[in-house]
Amino acid sequence: MEAAAPEYVQHKDNRDLSHIPGSYGLPLLGNTFGFITAPFDSLDQAYRQYGPVFKSSLTFQRMVVALGPEFIQQLMLDSKQEFSARMGYDAPLGDFFAGGLLMRDFQEHKFHRRIMQTAFKIDAMRTYVDLMQPIISQQLASWNTPGDFTFYPNVKTLLLDVGAKVFLGMDLDGPETDALNQAFLDMNEGTVALIRRDWPGLTYHKAMNGRRKLEEFFFNLTPERRGKDGKDMATFFANETTEDGDYFSEKVVGEHLIFLLLAAHDTTTSALTMAAYYLANDQAWQERLREETASLGRAELEYDDLGKNVPNLDHAFKEVLRMNPPVPMLMRRTVKPVQLGDFELEPHTMIQVSPLYTHRMAEYWTNPHVFDPDRFAREEHKQHPFLWAPFGGGAHKCIGLHFADMLFKCTLAQLLSTYRIRFAKEGQFPSKIQNFPFAKPMDDLPLVLEKL
Ligand code: HEM
């Protein structure tokens, strides 16, 4: 179903926010600089000055920012179909996310989400665990080399290998996969490019070339997988059919795969990198996780372990996502007049709600800036259903959340059973953290790995 574009996508953003408190900041740049360099502090300052709903100008867009769990709930549950995810992400990411699930709204979105359902059922998830474990152990063994070790690029490669196998049914070697990897990297750089024109010489152009390469690859892959019974996601999607029994087109399947890989890879890489950062600083927690895995009698977790047998690992995962949510802000644009707190908003108004801010609000969390996984044993997060919302919620709730949970826990359990991790240098905690496009220490986290 390639539906005609809905009427609301034709409109420009509503830029008249004169009745909302707040400030647009500097000409052109707006409040972008403060937001990018110290997002929590800059939001907190505005919250104290203007209250939970205020206007701002970020990354060249005027928007309303609404802070607190109740606004995340209103936008994500969207009980009156008032908010477009597509238009929320269109300006910054539309070219790169084209055709992805997040770029579809309402009925059309519901229809397309079905294409992916089979690939995320429990039986499929069990298969993915079996596919990923040997790749994780092989990669971790290759980390045992003397000399400098930087965690971020290494875990990125590890997850790329896992992704190639599980998403595409490919082993990562040879020039084709290298080219694919490069195309993804190029495209990612484009998401934060300042000048957003597809002109030769610009980062954005390189990123769009990356997108074009990916399209070529994925549009060709789909017909090859029709009628096959592989256990990878590409094969699942390629064989999904409409109610009339027709395959979805190569373009539709290919675009979903590109978005899926984008949504999956950097988010999980960021979560594992931040976990290694907090655990290198907190040897006691590291040991607790190691002992928990050891008590199972095997380093390779099974699918059924994940929910119940590793509660400390579960709390550590949740705490990492609380401290540094890989998707720090959730964007929507109104499609009709909307009441947001004390304010009425016109149609086509951009809104940002913020897991990044909500996850550290002092009125809910004890010592919000401190890594303390036990807060999830104390159930601090249960004070509001959207107080902890790293995966969003409602119709667009992350479809890969169990996959991410599984990949995070399997990797970390094997890592900590193989190595003790320590910082490589004095003074690495606290590090300068880069928040966008994904959280990671700016120095890419140099570590010493002590073989156990
Ligand atoms: C720690 C890792 C991850 C985090 C924090 C995360 C976070 C999110 C969030 C917040 C959304 C909703 C965005 C919105 O409503 O505006 C989302 C959507 C999505 N995520 Fe994830 N994600 C992660 C990993 C993954 C993985 C591993 C996959 C695939 C295997 C995936 C696939 C998707 C897809 C396809 C959507 C769009 C869903 C829809 O529009 O219906 N994500 N993710």
Boltz pocket constraint, residues with backbone or C-beta under 6 A from the ligand:
constraints:
  - pocket:
      binder: B
      contacts: [[A, 85], [A, 101], [A, 102], [A, 103], [A, 104], [A, 113], [A, 259], [A, 260], [A, 263], [A, 264], [A, 265], [A, 267], [A, 268], [A, 271], [A, 321], [A, 325], [A, 326], [A, 327], [A, 329], [A, 330], [A, 331], [A, 389], [A, 390], [A, 391], [A, 392], [A, 393], [A, 395], [A, 396], [A, 397], [A, 398], [A, 399], [A, 400], [A, 401], [A, 403], [A, 404]]
      max_distance: 6.0
